[in-house]
Amino acid sequence: MEENKGFIFERINYIILAVGVVVMALGFALMVGGASEDPNVFNPEVYSFRRITLAPIVIVLGLGIELLAIMYRPKK
């Protein structure tokens, strides 16, 4: 058996992992905001398209990229 003393993944896998983390961070950044200055006043901006639909889609896309990075096997 061949003994591997290096990293588990190749360099491209780590690059794809980093891209996935950045995409998920972007999704969480899209969710930020919408708070009301006065806690007694409701702000409907909390339920905007960006926070309710777009941000979760971007986060799931980032998770898919992470899965791809783990499963990807470069050709040697």
N, CA, C and O atoms as a Maestro MAE file, in Angstrom:
{
 s_m_m2io_version
 :::
 2.0.0
}

f_m_ct {
 s_m_title
 :::
 protein
 m_atom[304] {
  # First column is atom index #
  i_m_mmod_type
  r_m_x_coord
  r_m_y_coord
  r_m_z_coord
  i_m_residue_number
  s_m_chain_name
  s_m_pdb_residue_name
  s_m_pdb_atom_name
  i_m_atomic_number
  :::
  1 25 0.835 -1.187 0.000 1 A "MET " " N  " 7
  2 3 0.000 0.000 0.000 1 A "MET " " CA " 6
  3 2 0.877 1.246 0.000 1 A "MET " " C  " 6
  4 15 1.954 1.281 0.594 1 A "MET " " O  " 8
  5 25 0.388 2.233 -0.667 2 A "GLU " " N  " 7
  6 3 1.116 3.500 -0.741 2 A "GLU " " CA " 6
  7 2 0.793 4.342 0.492 2 A "GLU " " C  " 6
  8 15 -0.375 4.554 0.817 2 A "GLU " " O  " 8
  9 25 1.825 4.816 1.170 3 A "GLU " " N  " 7
  10 3 1.631 5.617 2.369 3 A "GLU " " CA " 6
  11 2 1.679 7.096 2.006 3 A "GLU " " C  " 6
  12 15 2.652 7.573 1.422 3 A "GLU " " O  " 8
  13 25 0.613 7.818 2.361 4 A "ASN " " N  " 7
  14 3 0.511 9.239 2.046 4 A "ASN " " CA " 6
  15 2 0.882 10.041 3.288 4 A "ASN " " C  " 6
  16 15 0.193 9.978 4.306 4 A "ASN " " O  " 8
  17 25 1.980 10.799 3.199 5 A "LYS " " N  " 7
  18 3 2.415 11.592 4.341 5 A "LYS " " CA " 6
  19 2 2.122 13.070 4.150 5 A "LYS " " C  " 6
  20 15 2.524 13.892 4.974 5 A "LYS " " O  " 8
  21 25 1.430 13.418 3.078 6 A "GLY " " N  " 7
  22 3 1.121 14.818 2.801 6 A "GLY " " CA " 6
  23 2 -0.293 15.169 3.237 6 A "GLY " " C  " 6
  24 15 -0.855 14.568 4.152 6 A "GLY " " O  " 8
  25 25 -0.835 16.140 2.564 7 A "PHE " " N  " 7
  26 3 -2.195 16.584 2.842 7 A "PHE " " CA " 6
  27 2 -3.198 15.570 2.310 7 A "PHE " " C  " 6
  28 15 -2.882 14.759 1.440 7 A "PHE " " O  " 8
  29 25 -4.400 15.628 2.841 8 A "ILE " " N  " 7
  30 3 -5.447 14.712 2.407 8 A "ILE " " CA " 6
  31 2 -5.898 15.048 0.991 8 A "ILE " " C  " 6
  32 15 -6.095 14.155 0.167 8 A "ILE " " O  " 8
  33 25 -6.061 16.345 0.712 9 A "PHE " " N  " 7
  34 3 -6.545 16.797 -0.591 9 A "PHE " " CA " 6
  35 2 -5.426 17.430 -1.395 9 A "PHE " " C  " 6
  36 15 -4.355 17.744 -0.877 9 A "PHE " " O  " 8
  37 25 -5.706 17.604 -2.665 10 A "GLU " " N  " 7
  38 3 -4.784 18.327 -3.544 10 A "GLU " " CA " 6
  39 2 -5.010 19.832 -3.391 10 A "GLU " " C  " 6
  40 15 -5.949 20.263 -2.722 10 A "GLU " " O  " 8
  41 25 -4.157 20.606 -4.005 11 A "ARG " " N  " 7
  42 3 -4.241 22.065 -3.908 11 A "ARG " " CA " 6
  43 2 -5.568 22.590 -4.452 11 A "ARG " " C  " 6
  44 15 -6.154 23.504 -3.871 11 A "ARG " " O  " 8
  45 25 -6.046 22.027 -5.552 12 A "ILE " " N  " 7
  46 3 -7.292 22.485 -6.166 12 A "ILE " " CA " 6
  47 2 -8.477 22.263 -5.220 12 A "ILE " " C  " 6
  48 15 -9.414 23.061 -5.205 12 A "ILE " " O  " 8
  49 25 -8.439 21.186 -4.435 13 A "ASN " " N  " 7
  50 3 -9.515 20.934 -3.481 13 A "ASN " " CA " 6
  51 2 -9.588 22.040 -2.427 13 A "ASN " " C  " 6
  52 15 -10.675 22.486 -2.061 13 A "ASN " " O  " 8
  53 25 -8.442 22.470 -1.952 14 A "TYR " " N  " 7
  54 3 -8.416 23.538 -0.947 14 A "TYR " " CA " 6
  55 2 -8.866 24.873 -1.538 14 A "TYR " " C  " 6
  56 15 -9.493 25.679 -0.850 14 A "TYR " " O  " 8
  57 25 -8.554 25.103 -2.786 15 A "ILE " " N  " 7
  58 3 -9.017 26.327 -3.451 15 A "ILE " " CA " 6
  59 2 -10.537 26.313 -3.569 15 A "ILE " " C  " 6
  60 15 -11.196 27.315 -3.291 15 A "ILE " " O  " 8
  61 25 -11.092 25.174 -3.982 16 A "ILE " " N  " 7
  62 3 -12.550 25.056 -4.097 16 A "ILE " " CA " 6
  63 2 -13.199 25.193 -2.721 16 A "ILE " " C  " 6
  64 15 -14.259 25.807 -2.602 16 A "ILE " " O  " 8
  65 25 -12.577 24.627 -1.675 17 A "LEU " " N  " 7
  66 3 -13.093 24.788 -0.312 17 A "LEU " " CA " 6
  67 2 -13.141 26.260 0.084 17 A "LEU " " C  " 6
  68 15 -14.122 26.717 0.670 17 A "LEU " " O  " 8
  69 25 -12.091 26.996 -0.234 18 A "ALA " " N  " 7
  70 3 -12.047 28.426 0.096 18 A "ALA " " CA " 6
  71 2 -13.141 29.189 -0.643 18 A "ALA " " C  " 6
  72 15 -13.767 30.083 -0.073 18 A "ALA " " O  " 8
  73 25 -13.374 28.844 -1.901 19 A "VAL " " N  " 7
  74 3 -14.440 29.494 -2.666 19 A "VAL " " CA " 6
  75 2 -15.792 29.219 -2.016 19 A "VAL " " C  " 6
  76 15 -16.626 30.119 -1.918 19 A "VAL " " O  " 8
  77 25 -16.012 28.001 -1.578 20 A "GLY " " N  " 7
  78 3 -17.269 27.651 -0.910 20 A "GLY " " CA " 6
  79 2 -17.470 28.432 0.384 20 A "GLY " " C  " 6
  80 15 -18.583 28.866 0.680 20 A "GLY " " O  " 8
  81 25 -16.407 28.612 1.150 21 A "VAL " " N  " 7
  82 3 -16.507 29.386 2.390 21 A "VAL " " CA " 6
  83 2 -16.846 30.840 2.082 21 A "VAL " " C  " 6
  84 15 -17.656 31.452 2.777 21 A "VAL " " O  " 8
  85 25 -16.230 31.390 1.045 22 A "VAL " " N  " 7
  86 3 -16.511 32.780 0.666 22 A "VAL " " CA " 6
  87 2 -17.961 32.928 0.210 22 A "VAL " " C  " 6
  88 15 -18.617 33.910 0.558 22 A "VAL " " O  " 8
  89 25 -18.464 31.978 -0.554 23 A "VAL " " N  " 7
  90 3 -19.854 32.035 -1.022 23 A "VAL " " CA " 6
  91 2 -20.814 31.947 0.165 23 A "VAL " " C  " 6
  92 15 -21.810 32.669 0.205 23 A "VAL " " O  " 8
  93 25 -20.528 31.073 1.133 24 A "MET " " N  " 7
  94 3 -21.399 30.985 2.307 24 A "MET " " CA " 6
  95 2 -21.330 32.263 3.143 24 A "MET " " C  " 6
  96 15 -22.349 32.712 3.667 24 A "MET " " O  " 8
  97 25 -20.142 32.848 3.272 25 A "ALA " " N  " 7
  98 3 -20.020 34.107 4.008 25 A "ALA " " CA " 6
  99 2 -20.813 35.211 3.316 25 A "ALA " " C  " 6
  100 15 -21.417 36.053 3.982 25 A "ALA " " O  " 8
  101 25 -20.814 35.212 1.984 26 A "LEU " " N  " 7
  102 3 -21.614 36.180 1.238 26 A "LEU " " CA " 6
  103 2 -23.100 35.978 1.528 26 A "LEU " " C  " 6
  104 15 -23.838 36.949 1.693 26 A "LEU " " O  " 8
  105 25 -23.538 34.723 1.589 27 A "GLY " " N  " 7
  106 3 -24.938 34.433 1.906 27 A "GLY " " CA " 6
  107 2 -25.331 34.937 3.282 27 A "GLY " " C  " 6
  108 15 -26.409 35.505 3.455 27 A "GLY " " O  " 8
  109 25 -24.455 34.731 4.267 28 A "PHE " " N  " 7
  110 3 -24.757 35.236 5.610 28 A "PHE " " CA " 6
  111 2 -24.727 36.758 5.641 28 A "PHE " " C  " 6
  112 15 -25.501 37.376 6.372 28 A "PHE " " O  " 8
  113 25 -23.846 37.367 4.859 29 A "ALA " " N  " 7
  114 3 -23.803 38.833 4.793 29 A "ALA " " CA " 6
  115 2 -25.079 39.385 4.168 29 A "ALA " " C  " 6
  116 15 -25.527 40.474 4.529 29 A "ALA " " O  " 8
  117 25 -25.667 38.639 3.231 30 A "LEU " " N  " 7
  118 3 -26.923 39.074 2.620 30 A "LEU " " CA " 6
  119 2 -28.077 39.063 3.615 30 A "LEU " " C  " 6
  120 15 -29.050 39.794 3.432 30 A "LEU " " O  " 8
  121 25 -27.990 38.255 4.655 31 A "MET " " N  " 7
  122 3 -29.055 38.176 5.658 31 A "MET " " CA " 6
  123 2 -28.995 39.306 6.674 31 A "MET " " C  " 6
  124 15 -29.978 39.559 7.372 31 A "MET " " O  " 8
  125 25 -27.878 39.979 6.769 32 A "VAL " " N  " 7
  126 3 -27.680 40.992 7.819 32 A "VAL " " CA " 6
  127 2 -28.556 42.211 7.570 32 A "VAL " " C  " 6
  128 15 -28.800 42.593 6.425 32 A "VAL " " O  " 8
  129 25 -29.019 42.807 8.640 33 A "GLY " " N  " 7
  130 3 -29.759 44.065 8.551 33 A "GLY " " CA " 6
  131 2 -31.248 43.881 8.714 33 A "GLY " " C  " 6
  132 15 -31.734 42.798 9.039 33 A "GLY " " O  " 8
  133 25 -31.956 44.959 8.481 34 A "GLY " " N  " 7
  134 3 -33.401 44.926 8.563 34 A "GLY " " CA " 6
  135 2 -33.958 45.181 9.942 34 A "GLY " " C  " 6
  136 15 -35.168 45.101 10.149 34 A "GLY " " O  " 8
  137 25 -33.096 45.484 10.881 35 A "ALA " " N  " 7
  138 3 -33.574 45.735 12.245 35 A "ALA " " CA " 6
  139 2 -34.185 47.123 12.338 35 A "ALA " " C  " 6
  140 15 -33.797 48.044 11.619 35 A "ALA " " O  " 8
  141 25 -35.125 47.249 13.217 36 A "SER " " N  " 7
  142 3 -35.792 48.525 13.435 36 A "SER " " CA " 6
  143 2 -35.029 49.324 14.495 36 A "SER " " C  " 6
  144 15 -34.488 48.754 15.442 36 A "SER " " O  " 8
  145 25 -34.994 50.631 14.326 37 A "GLU " " N  " 7
  146 3 -34.349 51.491 15.323 37 A "GLU " " CA " 6
  147 2 -35.117 51.473 16.643 37 A "GLU " " C  " 6
  148 15 -34.526 51.513 17.722 37 A "GLU " " O  " 8
  149 25 -36.432 51.413 16.537 38 A "ASP " " N  " 7
  150 3 -37.300 51.395 17.712 38 A "ASP " " CA " 6
  151 2 -37.877 49.989 17.858 38 A "ASP " " C  " 6
  152 15 -38.539 49.514 16.935 38 A "ASP " " O  " 8
  153 25 -37.653 49.308 18.978 39 A "PRO " " N  " 7
  154 3 -38.162 47.941 19.123 39 A "PRO " " CA " 6
  155 2 -39.683 47.841 19.132 39 A "PRO " " C  " 6
  156 15 -40.227 46.745 19.001 39 A "PRO " " O  " 8
  157 25 -40.372 48.955 19.283 40 A "ASN " " N  " 7
  158 3 -41.836 48.940 19.288 40 A "ASN " " CA " 6
  159 2 -42.427 49.124 17.891 40 A "ASN " " C  " 6
  160 15 -43.645 49.061 17.723 40 A "ASN " " O  " 8
  161 25 -41.588 49.348 16.903 41 A "VAL " " N  " 7
  162 3 -42.049 49.580 15.529 41 A "VAL " " CA " 6
  163 2 -41.587 48.416 14.662 41 A "VAL " " C  " 6
  164 15 -40.409 48.061 14.667 41 A "VAL " " O  " 8
  165 25 -42.524 47.817 13.911 42 A "PHE " " N  " 7
  166 3 -42.203 46.704 13.027 42 A "PHE " " CA " 6
  167 2 -41.614 47.222 11.722 42 A "PHE " " C  " 6
  168 15 -42.136 48.168 11.133 42 A "PHE " " O  " 8
  169 25 -40.530 46.605 11.274 43 A "ASN " " N  " 7
  170 3 -39.898 46.960 10.014 43 A "ASN " " CA " 6
  171 2 -40.105 45.810 9.026 43 A "ASN " " C  " 6
  172 15 -39.524 44.741 9.212 43 A "ASN " " O  " 8
  173 25 -40.915 46.002 7.982 44 A "PRO " " N  " 7
  174 3 -41.170 44.907 7.028 44 A "PRO " " CA " 6
  175 2 -39.942 44.544 6.188 44 A "PRO " " C  " 6
  176 15 -39.981 43.558 5.451 44 A "PRO " " O  " 8
  177 25 -38.872 45.303 6.278 45 A "GLU " " N  " 7
  178 3 -37.648 45.007 5.529 45 A "GLU " " CA " 6
  179 2 -37.030 43.676 5.982 45 A "GLU " " C  " 6
  180 15 -36.208 43.101 5.268 45 A "GLU " " O  " 8
  181 25 -37.417 43.193 7.149 46 A "VAL " " N  " 7
  182 3 -36.939 41.904 7.645 46 A "VAL " " CA " 6
  183 2 -37.341 40.793 6.673 46 A "VAL " " C  " 6
  184 15 -36.611 39.814 6.515 46 A "VAL " " O  " 8
  185 25 -38.482 40.939 6.031 47 A "TYR " " N  " 7
  186 3 -39.000 39.916 5.125 47 A "TYR " " CA " 6
  187 2 -38.742 40.243 3.656 47 A "TYR " " C  " 6
  188 15 -39.558 39.904 2.799 47 A "TYR " " O  " 8
  189 25 -37.642 40.883 3.360 48 A "SER " " N  " 7
  190 3 -37.335 41.231 1.971 48 A "SER " " CA " 6
  191 2 -36.879 39.986 1.198 48 A "SER " " C  " 6
  192 15 -36.485 38.981 1.789 48 A "SER " " O  " 8
  193 25 -36.942 40.076 -0.107 49 A "PHE " " N  " 7
  194 3 -36.521 38.981 -0.990 49 A "PHE " " CA " 6
  195 2 -35.073 38.586 -0.713 49 A "PHE " " C  " 6
  196 15 -34.735 37.403 -0.714 49 A "PHE " " O  " 8
  197 25 -34.237 39.566 -0.480 50 A "ARG " " N  " 7
  198 3 -32.812 39.315 -0.257 50 A "ARG " " CA " 6
  199 2 -32.590 38.445 0.976 50 A "ARG " " C  " 6
  200 15 -31.763 37.534 0.944 50 A "ARG " " O  " 8
  201 25 -33.307 38.709 2.054 51 A "ARG " " N  " 7
  202 3 -33.095 37.985 3.309 51 A "ARG " " CA " 6
  203 2 -33.822 36.647 3.367 51 A "ARG " " C  " 6
  204 15 -33.317 35.699 3.969 51 A "ARG " " O  " 8
  205 25 -34.982 36.557 2.760 52 A "ILE " " N  " 7
  206 3 -35.804 35.354 2.870 52 A "ILE " " CA " 6
  207 2 -35.531 34.340 1.758 52 A "ILE " " C  " 6
  208 15 -35.650 33.136 1.984 52 A "ILE " " O  " 8
  209 25 -35.170 34.802 0.572 53 A "THR " " N  " 7
  210 3 -35.007 33.899 -0.561 53 A "THR " " CA " 6
  211 2 -33.574 33.827 -1.061 53 A "THR " " C  " 6
  212 15 -33.005 32.739 -1.157 53 A "THR " " O  " 8
  213 25 -32.994 34.957 -1.377 54 A "LEU " " N  " 7
  214 3 -31.675 34.980 -2.014 54 A "LEU " " CA " 6
  215 2 -30.579 34.460 -1.090 54 A "LEU " " C  " 6
  216 15 -29.777 33.624 -1.506 54 A "LEU " " O  " 8
  217 25 -30.527 34.932 0.142 55 A "ALA " " N  " 7
  218 3 -29.461 34.530 1.064 55 A "ALA " " CA " 6
  219 2 -29.444 33.020 1.329 55 A "ALA " " C  " 6
  220 15 -28.371 32.419 1.269 55 A "ALA " " O  " 8
  221 25 -30.586 32.382 1.621 56 A "PRO " " N  " 7
  222 3 -30.537 30.920 1.810 56 A "PRO " " CA " 6
  223 2 -30.105 30.162 0.559 56 A "PRO " " C  " 6
  224 15 -29.413 29.149 0.660 56 A "PRO " " O  " 8
  225 25 -30.503 30.637 -0.613 57 A "ILE " " N  " 7
  226 3 -30.075 29.991 -1.858 57 A "ILE " " CA " 6
  227 2 -28.565 30.089 -2.012 57 A "ILE " " C  " 6
  228 15 -27.919 29.119 -2.410 57 A "ILE " " O  " 8
  229 25 -27.995 31.245 -1.703 58 A "VAL " " N  " 7
  230 3 -26.544 31.432 -1.808 58 A "VAL " " CA " 6
  231 2 -25.822 30.536 -0.802 58 A "VAL " " C  " 6
  232 15 -24.775 29.974 -1.123 58 A "VAL " " O  " 8
  233 25 -26.358 30.394 0.398 59 A "ILE " " N  " 7
  234 3 -25.733 29.537 1.406 59 A "ILE " " CA " 6
  235 2 -25.776 28.075 0.976 59 A "ILE " " C  " 6
  236 15 -24.786 27.359 1.129 59 A "ILE " " O  " 8
  237 25 -26.899 27.626 0.446 60 A "VAL " " N  " 7
  238 3 -26.999 26.240 -0.032 60 A "VAL " " CA " 6
  239 2 -26.059 26.023 -1.213 60 A "VAL " " C  " 6
  240 15 -25.475 24.947 -1.342 60 A "VAL " " O  " 8
  241 25 -25.905 27.014 -2.065 61 A "LEU " " N  " 7
  242 3 -24.951 26.929 -3.169 61 A "LEU " " CA " 6
  243 2 -23.527 26.767 -2.623 61 A "LEU " " C  " 6
  244 15 -22.750 25.963 -3.138 61 A "LEU " " O  " 8
  245 25 -23.194 27.529 -1.585 62 A "GLY " " N  " 7
  246 3 -21.884 27.401 -0.950 62 A "GLY " " CA " 6
  247 2 -21.668 26.014 -0.352 62 A "GLY " " C  " 6
  248 15 -20.571 25.462 -0.442 62 A "GLY " " O  " 8
  249 25 -22.708 25.449 0.257 63 A "LEU " " N  " 7
  250 3 -22.600 24.094 0.787 63 A "LEU " " CA " 6
  251 2 -22.396 23.072 -0.332 63 A "LEU " " C  " 6
  252 15 -21.662 22.098 -0.164 63 A "LEU " " O  " 8
  253 25 -23.044 23.297 -1.464 64 A "GLY " " N  " 7
  254 3 -22.835 22.433 -2.623 64 A "GLY " " CA " 6
  255 2 -21.409 22.513 -3.139 64 A "GLY " " C  " 6
  256 15 -20.827 21.503 -3.534 64 A "GLY " " O  " 8
  257 25 -20.850 23.708 -3.136 65 A "ILE " " N  " 7
  258 3 -19.451 23.883 -3.556 65 A "ILE " " CA " 6
  259 2 -18.525 23.152 -2.588 65 A "ILE " " C  " 6
  260 15 -17.541 22.545 -3.010 65 A "ILE " " O  " 8
  261 25 -18.834 23.208 -1.299 66 A "GLU " " N  " 7
  262 3 -18.028 22.482 -0.307 66 A "GLU " " CA " 6
  263 2 -18.083 20.979 -0.566 66 A "GLU " " C  " 6
  264 15 -17.059 20.299 -0.501 66 A "GLU " " O  " 8
  265 25 -19.257 20.468 -0.854 67 A "LEU " " N  " 7
  266 3 -19.402 19.044 -1.160 67 A "LEU " " CA " 6
  267 2 -18.601 18.686 -2.407 67 A "LEU " " C  " 6
  268 15 -17.941 17.647 -2.448 67 A "LEU " " O  " 8
  269 25 -18.657 19.533 -3.410 68 A "LEU " " N  " 7
  270 3 -17.882 19.317 -4.629 68 A "LEU " " CA " 6
  271 2 -16.390 19.290 -4.317 68 A "LEU " " C  " 6
  272 15 -15.664 18.450 -4.849 68 A "LEU " " O  " 8
  273 25 -15.927 20.188 -3.470 69 A "ALA " " N  " 7
  274 3 -14.508 20.243 -3.122 69 A "ALA " " CA " 6
  275 2 -14.060 18.964 -2.418 69 A "ALA " " C  " 6
  276 15 -12.940 18.496 -2.624 69 A "ALA " " O  " 8
  277 25 -14.926 18.409 -1.598 70 A "ILE " " N  " 7
  278 3 -14.572 17.180 -0.885 70 A "ILE " " CA " 6
  279 2 -14.570 15.982 -1.835 70 A "ILE " " C  " 6
  280 15 -13.704 15.114 -1.735 70 A "ILE " " O  " 8
  281 25 -15.524 15.934 -2.746 71 A "MET " " N  " 7
  282 3 -15.661 14.776 -3.625 71 A "MET " " CA " 6
  283 2 -14.768 14.835 -4.864 71 A "MET " " C  " 6
  284 15 -14.523 13.806 -5.493 71 A "MET " " O  " 8
  285 25 -14.284 16.008 -5.219 72 A "TYR " " N  " 7
  286 3 -13.507 16.177 -6.457 72 A "TYR " " CA " 6
  287 2 -12.172 15.448 -6.357 72 A "TYR " " C  " 6
  288 15 -11.430 15.612 -5.388 72 A "TYR " " O  " 8
  289 25 -11.884 14.649 -7.362 73 A "ARG " " N  " 7
  290 3 -10.603 13.941 -7.434 73 A "ARG " " CA " 6
  291 2 -9.901 14.349 -8.718 73 A "ARG " " C  " 6
  292 15 -10.317 13.952 -9.807 73 A "ARG " " O  " 8
  293 25 -8.831 15.145 -8.601 74 A "PRO " " N  " 7
  294 3 -8.136 15.588 -9.805 74 A "PRO " " CA " 6
  295 2 -7.456 14.407 -10.523 74 A "PRO " " C  " 6
  296 15 -7.009 13.444 -9.898 74 A "PRO " " O  " 8
  297 25 -7.400 14.520 -11.831 75 A "LYS " " N  " 7
  298 3 -6.751 13.483 -12.636 75 A "LYS " " CA " 6
  299 2 -5.242 13.658 -12.550 75 A "LYS " " C  " 6
  300 15 -4.729 14.775 -12.607 75 A "LYS " " O  " 8
  301 25 -4.548 12.552 -12.412 76 A "LYS " " N  " 7
  302 3 -3.080 12.614 -12.291 76 A "LYS " " CA " 6
  303 2 -2.401 12.143 -13.534 76 A "LYS " " C  " 6
  304 15 -1.172 12.130 -13.599 76 A "LYS " " O  " 8
  :::
 }
 m_bond[303] {
  # First column is bond index #
  i_m_from
  i_m_to
  i_m_order
  :::
  1 1 2 1
  2 2 3 1
  3 3 4 2
  4 3 5 1
  5 5 6 1
  6 6 7 1
  7 7 8 2
  8 7 9 1
  9 9 10 1
  10 10 11 1
  11 11 12 2
  12 11 13 1
  13 13 14 1
  14 14 15 1
  15 15 16 2
  16 15 17 1
  17 17 18 1
  18 18 19 1
  19 19 20 2
  20 19 21 1
  21 21 22 1
  22 22 23 1
  23 23 24 2
  24 23 25 1
  25 25 26 1
  26 26 27 1
  27 27 28 2
  28 27 29 1
  29 29 30 1
  30 30 31 1
  31 31 32 2
  32 31 33 1
  33 33 34 1
  34 34 35 1
  35 35 36 2
  36 35 37 1
  37 37 38 1
  38 38 39 1
  39 39 40 2
  40 39 41 1
  41 41 42 1
  42 42 43 1
  43 43 44 2
  44 43 45 1
  45 45 46 1
  46 46 47 1
  47 47 48 2
  48 47 49 1
  49 49 50 1
  50 50 51 1
  51 51 52 2
  52 51 53 1
  53 53 54 1
  54 54 55 1
  55 55 56 2
  56 55 57 1
  57 57 58 1
  58 58 59 1
  59 59 60 2
  60 59 61 1
  61 61 62 1
  62 62 63 1
  63 63 64 2
  64 63 65 1
  65 65 66 1
  66 66 67 1
  67 67 68 2
  68 67 69 1
  69 69 70 1
  70 70 71 1
  71 71 72 2
  72 71 73 1
  73 73 74 1
  74 74 75 1
  75 75 76 2
  76 75 77 1
  77 77 78 1
  78 78 79 1
  79 79 80 2
  80 79 81 1
  81 81 82 1
  82 82 83 1
  83 83 84 2
  84 83 85 1
  85 85 86 1
  86 86 87 1
  87 87 88 2
  88 87 89 1
  89 89 90 1
  90 90 91 1
  91 91 92 2
  92 91 93 1
  93 93 94 1
  94 94 95 1
  95 95 96 2
  96 95 97 1
  97 97 98 1
  98 98 99 1
  99 99 100 2
  100 99 101 1
  101 101 102 1
  102 102 103 1
  103 103 104 2
  104 103 105 1
  105 105 106 1
  106 106 107 1
  107 107 108 2
  108 107 109 1
  109 109 110 1
  110 110 111 1
  111 111 112 2
  112 111 113 1
  113 113 114 1
  114 114 115 1
  115 115 116 2
  116 115 117 1
  117 117 118 1
  118 118 119 1
  119 119 120 2
  120 119 121 1
  121 121 122 1
  122 122 123 1
  123 123 124 2
  124 123 125 1
  125 125 126 1
  126 126 127 1
  127 127 128 2
  128 127 129 1
  129 129 130 1
  130 130 131 1
  131 131 132 2
  132 131 133 1
  133 133 134 1
  134 134 135 1
  135 135 136 2
  136 135 137 1
  137 137 138 1
  138 138 139 1
  139 139 140 2
  140 139 141 1
  141 141 142 1
  142 142 143 1
  143 143 144 2
  144 143 145 1
  145 145 146 1
  146 146 147 1
  147 147 148 2
  148 147 149 1
  149 149 150 1
  150 150 151 1
  151 151 152 2
  152 151 153 1
  153 153 154 1
  154 154 155 1
  155 155 156 2
  156 155 157 1
  157 157 158 1
  158 158 159 1
  159 159 160 2
  160 159 161 1
  161 161 162 1
  162 162 163 1
  163 163 164 2
  164 163 165 1
  165 165 166 1
  166 166 167 1
  167 167 168 2
  168 167 169 1
  169 169 170 1
  170 170 171 1
  171 171 172 2
  172 171 173 1
  173 173 174 1
  174 174 175 1
  175 175 176 2
  176 175 177 1
  177 177 178 1
  178 178 179 1
  179 179 180 2
  180 179 181 1
  181 181 182 1
  182 182 183 1
  183 183 184 2
  184 183 185 1
  185 185 186 1
  186 186 187 1
  187 187 188 2
  188 187 189 1
  189 189 190 1
  190 190 191 1
  191 191 192 2
  192 191 193 1
  193 193 194 1
  194 194 195 1
  195 195 196 2
  196 195 197 1
  197 197 198 1
  198 198 199 1
  199 199 200 2
  200 199 201 1
  201 201 202 1
  202 202 203 1
  203 203 204 2
  204 203 205 1
  205 205 206 1
  206 206 207 1
  207 207 208 2
  208 207 209 1
  209 209 210 1
  210 210 211 1
  211 211 212 2
  212 211 213 1
  213 213 214 1
  214 214 215 1
  215 215 216 2
  216 215 217 1
  217 217 218 1
  218 218 219 1
  219 219 220 2
  220 219 221 1
  221 221 222 1
  222 222 223 1
  223 223 224 2
  224 223 225 1
  225 225 226 1
  226 226 227 1
  227 227 228 2
  228 227 229 1
  229 229 230 1
  230 230 231 1
  231 231 232 2
  232 231 233 1
  233 233 234 1
  234 234 235 1
  235 235 236 2
  236 235 237 1
  237 237 238 1
  238 238 239 1
  239 239 240 2
  240 239 241 1
  241 241 242 1
  242 242 243 1
  243 243 244 2
  244 243 245 1
  245 245 246 1
  246 246 247 1
  247 247 248 2
  248 247 249 1
  249 249 250 1
  250 250 251 1
  251 251 252 2
  252 251 253 1
  253 253 254 1
  254 254 255 1
  255 255 256 2
  256 255 257 1
  257 257 258 1
  258 258 259 1
  259 259 260 2
  260 259 261 1
  261 261 262 1
  262 262 263 1
  263 263 264 2
  264 263 265 1
  265 265 266 1
  266 266 267 1
  267 267 268 2
  268 267 269 1
  269 269 270 1
  270 270 271 1
  271 271 272 2
  272 271 273 1
  273 273 274 1
  274 274 275 1
  275 275 276 2
  276 275 277 1
  277 277 278 1
  278 278 279 1
  279 279 280 2
  280 279 281 1
  281 281 282 1
  282 282 283 1
  283 283 284 2
  284 283 285 1
  285 285 286 1
  286 286 287 1
  287 287 288 2
  288 287 289 1
  289 289 290 1
  290 290 291 1
  291 291 292 2
  292 291 293 1
  293 293 294 1
  294 294 295 1
  295 295 296 2
  296 295 297 1
  297 297 298 1
  298 298 299 1
  299 299 300 2
  300 299 301 1
  301 301 302 1
  302 302 303 1
  303 303 304 2
  :::
 }
}
